[in-house]
Amino acid sequence: MDCLFCKIAKGEIPSTKVYEDEQLLAFRDIDPKAPTHILIIPKKHISSINALTKEDTALVGEAYLLVKNLAKEEGIDTSGYRVVVNTLQDGGQTVDHLHFHLLGGRSLGWPPG
């Protein structure tokens, strides 16, 4: 498989890791859109939200708990932050691997995009 995020999860491509366990990896985005911009990915290859199954429910829950914990570690849990999951081309997904963007550290405008 030629998936960029799978290669990062396997350590084949370097990243600035902020968290790793058996199921999830979190690392800093190389092109940050906010002072805090962390990507959270499952190590299991899931191409997008559309590919999720019932068996992935716990994994997605763990990802959101990690988002909450990282927001606290980054000091943005009380000022606010945004979690973005882009899906497919029109949704802005550029890597075909489910990932969560944790953005914060500044006021985030609305609507996005």
Secondary structure by P-SEA (a helix, b strand, c coil): cccaaaaaaacccccccccccccbbbbbbccccccbbbbbbbcccccccccccccaaaaaaaaaaaaaaaaaaacccccbbbbbbbcccccccccccbbbbbbcccccccccc
